[in-house]
């Protein structure tokens, strides 16, 4: 049972929710020193007075009976014993020094998960690692988000941000399920629909938002790139592209036009399964509604081995339609001038030029490190198993669960067991924490105060510390205390606490910490302007849109975002006739989080595999039957859920990815990767199903 002390005895505290990454404004209600209720804050632009069930469940997470409140140390028999925080930090520091002395600083890495947040937390980890002498920063982002971001960066020079759907005349959604993934944006989408905006949804699954669409198209998984090129071809053939943009701000248009000519509507139909007439109709919608087009790409695109190029092609399509840096299109935000929190890595300590001591995975996937700022988690497993360029012997994991989220679960668990030191800092004893030598209790977002920026709105926020839990230290204190024990110069973490960090970060903006505290709804750090590319260079190497990438050409990769048929179609293994896609979102869950909230578990009781009725009939499988899904990597038994025939294509099966008890990554591959981002194949795995006979 945790012992918590709230910052006030009675009343409300306004802050931002971090039950997902939408960062909605919330009011935390406190009575007699206990958090009792969460309600929405009215003036915060992200949610404007709305709240989802995940936000309402915050007290259940905060006071959860299984929440960790003391450090644990693994004994020789595999059991855990509680120890004091000071002892745990002393021993961890001692073990880190042993590894550094024997192997070098680069033999230690750190892995940040989404459960503790972004921005400051990522910077703390990198600051610590670089001072220690390691480039090996890992995160959940190397299997989610960074692939899309790299795709956008390669074309425009900046990453992807949420457009203002309310201003759009056409909303094009690919591989995303907005009501479940990003509930706050449904208000904008609904406003656009009231104003007459068209909605096109492209997804192998009939998700809830698709039920509202003017056009819903179900591509074969992994063929989004073919559709993108087919639409580009239609736009160019009908000369419906932004000619001024192409003339003044584009590199590689002629090559794009020539390549797109290969993708007739009939070719797109043959590749993707989307009817040629539907391809033409989507193109007509685009032409009639340009430039007021919101194109939002979900994780569905990046989880294929040609994902980055599919993203690049869709970004090129958006630019050709005139949606570059307009309010509802490809938003190019001006970033706040925050003080820099990350330290440079000393050149002698594992920088990319240092041969065998390069950041792990950067020799195979340099773009992930150079553009994405992190190392490749799948290659990390090889390094833990002494199969990489050099050994990775120590790892600190903070609020991540790679034993569930990374592909090839058996290999991941074996790799984590082989480490000399595994430290996990988390809220609960997760599957990954269960493999650690030391487990440290983590602070929830209600126990931290930190700076948040929302670039697409160009606003900066300060979240508020709502409570303290005895025995739990916040993220900044963890890294600072370890640094002090390791003998780092005090200039590495010079701030006594996170309040001092928060005062330091916004100093260059001229916005003070007191001003942020007085404005929980956030402060605009710069006025929003659009079409900036007309008066200043884009943040690419050339200053222009790079439809052809000289950077990729220099890496020996195709400069054009060429389409490659997906692995499951190219290989067509006879023993694995079905295509497995993973990661479809559940309404109340967020990756591996929230499965231990009792009310949520009543709704999402257990892992299931969704099956088309024709495929189920062929196996003699009915709803609720136990089936075994088998790939060349592994197998897993799941309950079958036979869906309506419109929900999935025949030959495609789907499993949510977050179940600790039944992790679908037991059957996913870690070595079939996007050649640019290194992302794993998670949405096109060849499998077979076997009915499990029960007594």
MARMI-466282 format. One record per residue (C-alpha): residue in one letter; residue number from 1; x, y, z. Coordinates in steps of 0.5 Angstrom, whole numbers, plus 500, padded with zeros to 3 digits. Layout:
% MARMI-466282
   res     n     x     y     z
     A   NUM     X     Y     Z
...
% end
This chain:
% MARMI-466282
   res     n     x     y     z
     X     1   500   500   500
     X     2   503   507   498
     X     3   503   513   503
     X     4   502   519   499
     X     5   502   526   501
     X     6   498   531   496
     X     7   501   538   495
     X     8   494   541   498
     X     9   489   538   503
     X    10   483   540   500
     X    11   481   543   493
     X    12   484   542   486
     X    13   490   542   482
     X    14   490   543   474
     X    15   496   540   470
     X    16   496   535   464
     X    17   494   528   463
     X    18   500   523   461
     X    19   495   517   461
     X    20   497   517   453
     X    21   501   522   449
     X    22   495   527   448
     X    23   497   531   454
     X    24   490   534   455
     X    25   488   539   461
     X    26   485   536   467
     X    27   483   538   474
     X    28   486   533   480
     X    29   481   534   486
     X    30   483   532   493
     X    31   479   531   499
     X    32   482   530   506
     X    33   489   529   503
     X    34   487   524   498
     X    35   486   524   490
     X    36   479   523   489
     X    37   477   525   482
     X    38   479   527   475
     X    39   475   532   471
     X    40   477   536   465
     X    41   480   543   465
     X    42   476   547   460
     X    43   481   552   457
     X    44   486   547   455
     X    45   486   547   447
     X    46   488   540   447
     X    47   482   537   449
     X    48   477   543   451
     X    49   473   541   457
     X    50   473   533   455
     X    51   476   527   458
     X    52   476   520   456
     X    53   476   514   461
     X    54   483   513   461
     X    55   484   520   464
     X    56   478   519   469
     X    57   482   512   471
     X    58   488   516   474
     X    59   487   515   481
     X    60   486   508   480
     X    61   493   508   477
     X    62   496   512   483
     X    63   493   508   488
     X    64   494   501   485
     X    65   495   496   490
     X    66   501   493   486
     X    67   504   499   485
     X    68   512   499   487
     X    69   514   503   493
     X    70   521   500   495
     X    71   527   498   491
     X    72   527   491   490
     X    73   534   486   489
     X    74   534   480   486
     X    75   536   474   490
     X    76   540   468   488
     X    77   534   464   488
     X    78   530   469   483
     X    79   526   472   489
     X    80   526   479   490
     X    81   528   483   497
     X    82   526   490   499
     X    83   532   494   500
     X    84   533   502   502
     X    85   534   507   496
     X    86   540   509   498
     X    87   543   502   498
     X    88   540   500   491
     X    89   543   507   488
     X    90   550   505   491
     X    91   550   498   489
     X    92   548   500   482
     X    93   553   505   481
     X    94   558   500   483
     X    95   556   495   478
     X    96   556   500   473
     X    97   563   502   474
     X    98   565   495   474
     X    99   562   494   467
     X   100   566   501   465
     X   101   572   499   467
     X   102   572   492   464
     X   103   569   494   457
     X   104   568   501   457
     X   105   563   506   458
     X   106   559   504   451
     X   107   558   497   454
     X   108   552   501   458
     X   109   546   503   455
     X   110   539   506   458
     X   111   532   505   455
     X   112   527   510   456
     X   113   519   508   455
     X   114   513   512   454
     X   115   510   511   461
     X   116   514   517   464
     X   117   514   522   459
     X   118   518   525   453
     X   119   522   531   452
     X   120   525   532   459
     X   121   526   525   461
     X   122   529   523   454
     X   123   534   529   455
     X   124   536   526   463
     X   125   537   520   460
     X   126   542   522   454
     X   127   545   527   459
     X   128   547   521   464
     X   129   549   517   458
     X   130   554   522   455
     X   131   557   524   461
     X   132   558   516   462
     X   133   561   515   456
     X   134   556   511   452
     X   135   552   513   446
     X   136   547   508   447
     X   137   540   511   448
     X   138   534   506   446
     X   139   527   508   447
     X   140   520   505   445
     X   141   520   510   439
     X   142   525   505   435
     X   143   519   501   434
     X   144   514   507   434
     X   145   513   514   432
     X   146   521   515   429
     X   147   520   511   423
     X   148   514   516   421
     X   149   518   522   423
     X   150   524   520   419
     X   151   520   519   413
     X   152   517   527   414
     X   153   524   529   415
     X   154   527   526   409
     X   155   522   530   405
     X   156   521   537   409
     X   157   526   537   414
     X   158   521   537   420
     X   159   517   532   423
     X   160   510   530   423
     X   161   505   534   427
     X   162   497   534   428
     X   163   494   538   423
     X   164   488   542   425
     X   165   482   537   422
     X   166   477   543   423
     X   167   480   547   418
     X   168   480   541   412
     X   169   475   540   407
     X   170   478   533   406
     X   171   481   529   411
     X   172   485   523   409
     X   173   487   518   415
     X   174   492   512   413
     X   175   493   506   419
     X   176   490   510   424
     X   177   484   509   429
     X   178   483   516   431
     X   179   477   515   436
     X   180   481   510   440
     X   181   488   513   439
     X   182   487   520   439
     X   183   480   522   442
     X   184   481   529   443
     X   185   482   530   435
     X   186   475   527   434
     X   187   472   534   436
     X   188   476   537   430
     X   189   474   532   426
     X   190   467   532   427
     X   191   467   540   426
     X   192   470   539   420
     X   193   465   534   418
     X   194   459   539   420
     X   195   462   544   415
     X   196   462   539   409
     X   197   469   536   410
     X   198   470   529   406
     X   199   473   523   410
     X   200   477   518   407
     X   201   480   512   411
     X   202   485   507   409
     X   203   486   501   413
     X   204   486   493   413
     X   205   481   493   419
     X   206   474   496   419
     X   207   476   501   425
     X   208   470   505   428
     X   209   472   512   424
     X   210   472   508   418
     X   211   464   507   419
     X   212   464   514   418
     X   213   468   515   412
     X   214   465   517   405
     X   215   470   512   402
     X   216   473   506   406
     X   217   479   502   403
     X   218   482   496   405
     X   219   489   495   402
     X   220   493   489   403
     X   221   497   490   409
     X   222   504   493   407
     X   223   502   496   400
     X   224   500   503   402
     X   225   506   506   398
     X   226   503   503   392
     X   227   497   507   393
     X   228   501   513   395
     X   229   504   513   388
     X   230   498   511   384
     X   231   495   518   387
     X   232   501   522   386
     X   233   500   519   379
     X   234   493   521   378
     X   235   495   528   381
     X   236   501   529   376
     X   237   497   526   370
     X   238   491   531   371
     X   239   496   537   372
     X   240   493   538   379
     X   241   499   539   383
     X   242   502   546   386
     X   243   506   548   380
     X   244   509   554   384
     X   245   511   550   389
     X   246   514   545   384
     X   247   518   550   380
     X   248   521   554   386
     X   249   521   549   392
     X   250   522   542   390
     X   251   528   537   388
     X   252   527   531   384
     X   253   520   532   381
     X   254   522   530   374
     X   255   524   523   378
     X   256   518   523   382
     X   257   513   524   376
     X   258   517   519   371
     X   259   516   513   377
     X   260   509   515   379
     X   261   507   513   371
     X   262   508   506   373
     X   263   502   506   378
     X   264   496   506   374
     X   265   490   505   378
     X   266   490   498   375
     X   267   497   497   378
     X   268   495   499   384
     X   269   489   495   385
     X   270   494   489   383
     X   271   498   491   388
     X   272   494   493   394
     X   273   487   490   393
     X   274   484   497   392
     X   275   479   497   386
     X   276   482   502   381
     X   277   475   506   381
     X   278   476   507   388
     X   279   483   510   387
     X   280   481   514   382
     X   281   475   517   386
     X   282   480   518   392
     X   283   484   522   387
     X   284   478   526   385
     X   285   477   528   392
     X   286   484   530   393
     X   287   483   535   387
     X   288   477   538   388
     X   289   479   539   396
     X   290   486   541   395
     X   291   490   545   398
     X   292   485   544   404
     X   293   487   537   406
     X   294   489   534   412
     X   295   493   527   411
     X   296   494   524   418
     X   297   499   517   418
     X   298   498   512   423
     X   299   503   507   426
     X   300   500   502   421
     X   301   505   505   415
     X   302   511   505   419
     X   303   511   497   422
     X   304   513   495   415
     X   305   519   493   412
     X   306   518   499   407
     X   307   514   503   411
     X   308   519   510   411
     X   309   518   510   403
     X   310   511   509   404
     X   311   511   515   409
     X   312   515   519   404
     X   313   511   518   398
     X   314   505   520   402
     X   315   508   526   404
     X   316   510   528   397
     X   317   503   527   395
     X   318   501   532   401
     X   319   506   537   398
     X   320   504   536   391
     X   321   497   538   393
     X   322   499   545   396
     X   323   498   542   403
     X   324   505   544   406
     X   325   505   549   412
     X   326   498   551   411
     X   327   493   550   418
     X   328   490   544   416
     X   329   496   540   412
     X   330   503   539   414
     X   331   504   544   419
     X   332   511   547   420
     X   333   512   549   427
     X   334   517   554   430
     X   335   520   551   436
     X   336   521   554   442
     X   337   528   557   444
     X   338   529   552   450
     X   339   535   552   454
     X   340   539   545   451
     X   341   539   540   456
     X   342   543   534   453
     X   343   550   534   453
     X   344   554   532   447
     X   345   558   526   447
     X   346   565   526   447
     X   347   569   525   441
     X   348   573   519   444
     X   349   567   516   447
     X   350   563   512   442
     X   351   562   517   437
     X   352   560   515   430
     X   353   567   516   428
     X   354   570   511   433
     X   355   569   504   429
     X   356   567   498   433
     X   357   564   503   438
     X   358   559   506   434
     X   359   552   507   437
     X   360   549   500   437
     X   361   545   499   430
     X   362   548   505   427
     X   363   552   502   422
     X   364   546   498   419
     X   365   541   504   420
     X   366   545   510   421
     X   367   538   514   419
     X   368   535   512   426
     X   369   541   515   430
     X   370   543   521   425
     X   371   535   523   424
     X   372   532   520   430
     X   373   537   521   435
     X   374   537   514   438
     X   375   540   507   437
     X   376   537   500   434
     X   377   533   496   440
     X   378   533   490   435
     X   379   541   490   434
     X   380   541   492   442
     X   381   539   484   443
     X   382   544   482   439
     X   383   549   486   443
     X   384   547   483   449
     X   385   548   476   446
     X   386   555   478   444
     X   387   553   477   437
     X   388   554   485   435
     X   389   560   489   434
     X   390   561   490   441
     X   391   558   487   448
     X   392   552   491   451
     X   393   553   489   459
     X   394   549   494   463
     X   395   542   497   461
     X   396   538   501   465
     X   397   530   501   463
     X   398   526   506   465
     X   399   518   505   464
     X   400   519   501   458
     X   401   517   493   457
     X   402   521   491   452
     X   403   520   483   454
     X   404   513   485   451
     X   405   513   490   446
     X   406   519   488   442
     X   407   519   483   437
     X   408   521   476   438
     X   409   520   475   445
     X   410   524   469   447
     X   411   530   472   444
     X   412   529   479   448
     X   413   528   475   454
     X   414   534   471   453
     X   415   538   477   452
     X   416   536   481   458
     X   417   538   475   462
     X   418   545   475   459
     X   419   546   482   462
     X   420   551   483   467
     X   421   546   488   470
     X   422   539   490   469
     X   423   536   496   472
     X   424   528   497   471
     X   425   525   503   474
     X   426   517   503   473
     X   427   511   503   477
     X   428   509   496   477
     X   429   513   489   477
     X   430   512   488   469
     X   431   515   482   465
     X   432   521   486   464
     X   433   522   488   471
     X   434   521   481   473
     X   435   528   479   469
     X   436   532   485   473
     X   437   537   485   478
     X   438   534   491   481
     X   439   527   494   481
     X   440   526   502   483
     X   441   519   505   484
     X   442   518   510   479
     X   443   514   517   480
     X   444   507   518   476
     X   445   506   524   472
     X   446   502   527   478
     X   447   509   527   482
     X   448   513   531   477
     X   449   513   538   475
     X   450   516   539   468
     X   451   516   543   462
     X   452   512   541   456
     X   453   511   544   449
     X   454   506   542   444
     X   455   509   545   437
     X   456   503   544   433
     X   457   500   549   437
     X   458   506   553   439
     X   459   505   553   446
     X   460   509   551   452
     X   461   506   548   459
     X   462   508   547   466
     X   463   505   541   469
     X   464   504   541   477
     X   465   507   536   482
     X   466   500   534   485
     X   467   503   529   490
     X   468   509   525   493
     X   469   509   518   495
     X   470   514   515   500
     X   471   520   511   498
     X   472   519   514   490
     X   473   524   519   487
     X   474   522   522   481
     X   475   526   521   474
     X   476   531   527   475
     X   477   533   525   482
     X   478   534   518   479
     X   479   539   520   474
     X   480   542   526   478
     X   481   543   521   484
     X   482   547   516   480
     X   483   551   521   477
     X   484   553   523   484
     X   485   555   516   486
     X   486   559   515   479
     X   487   563   521   481
     X   488   561   526   475
     X   489   562   533   475
     X   490   557   537   479
     X   491   556   541   472
     X   492   553   535   469
     X   493   547   535   473
     X   494   548   542   477
     X   495   540   543   479
     X   496   538   541   486
     X   497   531   539   483
     X   498   526   539   477
     X   499   524   546   479
     X   500   531   548   478
     X   501   531   545   471
     X   502   524   548   470
     X   503   527   555   471
     X   504   533   554   467
     X   505   529   551   461
     X   506   525   557   458
     X   507   530   562   460
     X   508   532   563   453
     X   509   524   564   451
     X   510   523   570   456
     X   511   517   566   459
     X   512   519   565   467
     X   513   517   559   471
     X   514   512   564   475
     X   515   508   566   469
     X   516   508   558   466
     X   517   505   557   473
     X   518   500   562   473
     X   519   497   560   466
     X   520   496   552   466
     X   521   492   553   460
     X   522   499   554   457
     X   523   503   560   454
     X   524   504   561   446
     X   525   511   562   445
     X   526   510   565   438
     X   527   504   567   434
     X   528   502   561   429
     X   529   504   563   421
     X   530   503   559   415
     X   531   507   558   408
     X   532   513   560   411
     X   533   517   556   406
     X   534   516   562   401
     X   535   520   567   405
     X   536   525   562   408
     X   537   529   556   407
     X   538   526   549   409
     X   539   530   545   414
     X   540   533   540   409
     X   541   540   540   407
     X   542   538   544   400
     X   543   533   548   403
     X   544   528   545   399
     X   545   523   539   399
     X   546   527   533   397
     X   547   523   529   393
     X   548   529   525   392
     X   549   534   524   398
     X   550   541   526   397
     X   551   542   523   404
     X   552   539   516   402
     X   553   543   516   396
     X   554   550   517   400
     X   555   548   511   404
     X   556   547   507   398
     X   557   539   507   398
     X   558   534   509   393
     X   559   534   517   393
     X   560   526   516   391
     X   561   521   513   396
     X   562   521   506   391
     X   563   515   501   393
     X   564   517   494   395
     X   565   511   489   395
     X   566   511   487   403
     X   567   515   481   405
     X   568   509   476   406
     X   569   507   477   399
     X   570   514   477   396
     X   571   516   470   400
     X   572   509   467   400
     X   573   511   461   405
     X   574   506   455   404
     X   575   507   453   411
     X   576   504   460   413
     X   577   499   462   409
     X   578   496   468   413
     X   579   498   475   414
     X   580   498   477   421
     X   581   498   485   423
     X   582   499   487   430
     X   583   498   493   435
     X   584   491   495   433
     X   585   489   499   439
     X   586   483   498   444
     X   587   479   503   447
     X   588   481   503   454
     X   589   489   501   453
     X   590   495   504   451
     X   591   500   499   449
     X   592   502   495   455
     X   593   499   500   460
     X   594   492   500   464
     X   595   491   492   463
     X   596   491   492   471
     X   597   486   497   472
     X   598   480   492   474
     X   599   474   496   470
     X   600   478   496   464
     X   601   480   489   465
     X   602   472   487   465
     X   603   472   490   458
     X   604   478   487   455
     X   605   478   481   459
     X   606   484   477   455
     X   607   488   477   448
     X   608   484   475   442
     X   609   486   474   435
     X   610   481   477   430
     X   611   479   472   424
     X   612   475   473   418
     X   613   469   468   418
     X   614   472   465   411
     X   615   478   463   415
     X   616   475   461   421
     X   617   470   456   417
     X   618   476   453   414
     X   619   479   451   420
     X   620   473   449   423
     X   621   474   455   429
     X   622   468   458   432
     X   623   468   464   437
     X   624   472   463   443
     X   625   475   457   441
     X   626   483   456   442
     X   627   487   457   436
     X   628   495   457   436
     X   629   498   462   431
     X   630   505   460   429
     X   631   510   463   425
     X   632   517   461   424
     X   633   520   465   430
     X   634   515   462   435
     X   635   508   460   437
     X   636   502   463   442
     X   637   495   460   444
     X   638   489   465   443
     X   639   482   465   444
     X   640   479   466   437
     X   641   474   472   435
     X   642   471   471   429
     X   643   469   478   426
     X   644   464   481   421
     X   645   467   479   414
     X   646   467   487   413
     X   647   472   488   419
     X   648   478   484   416
     X   649   480   482   409
     X   650   480   474   408
     X   651   487   472   409
     X   652   489   477   415
     X   653   489   476   422
     X   654   490   481   427
     X   655   492   481   435
     X   656   493   487   440
     X   657   500   487   442
     X   658   500   489   449
     X   659   498   483   453
     X   660   504   481   458
     X   661   500   474   459
     X   662   500   473   452
     X   663   505   477   448
     X   664   504   477   440
     X   665   511   479   439
     X   666   513   471   441
     X   667   511   470   433
     X   668   514   477   430
     X   669   520   478   427
     X   670   526   482   429
     X   671   531   481   423
     X   672   526   483   418
     X   673   527   491   418
     X   674   526   497   414
     X   675   532   499   411
     X   676   532   506   413
     X   677   529   506   420
     X   678   531   499   422
     X   679   523   498   424
     X   680   521   491   425
     X   681   516   488   421
     X   682   510   488   426
     X   683   504   488   421
     X   684   505   483   415
     X   685   508   477   419
     X   686   507   470   415
     X   687   503   465   420
     X   688   499   459   420
     X   689   493   458   425
     X   690   492   451   428
     X   691   485   449   432
     X   692   487   447   439
     X   693   483   441   441
     X   694   480   441   448
     X   695   477   436   452
% end
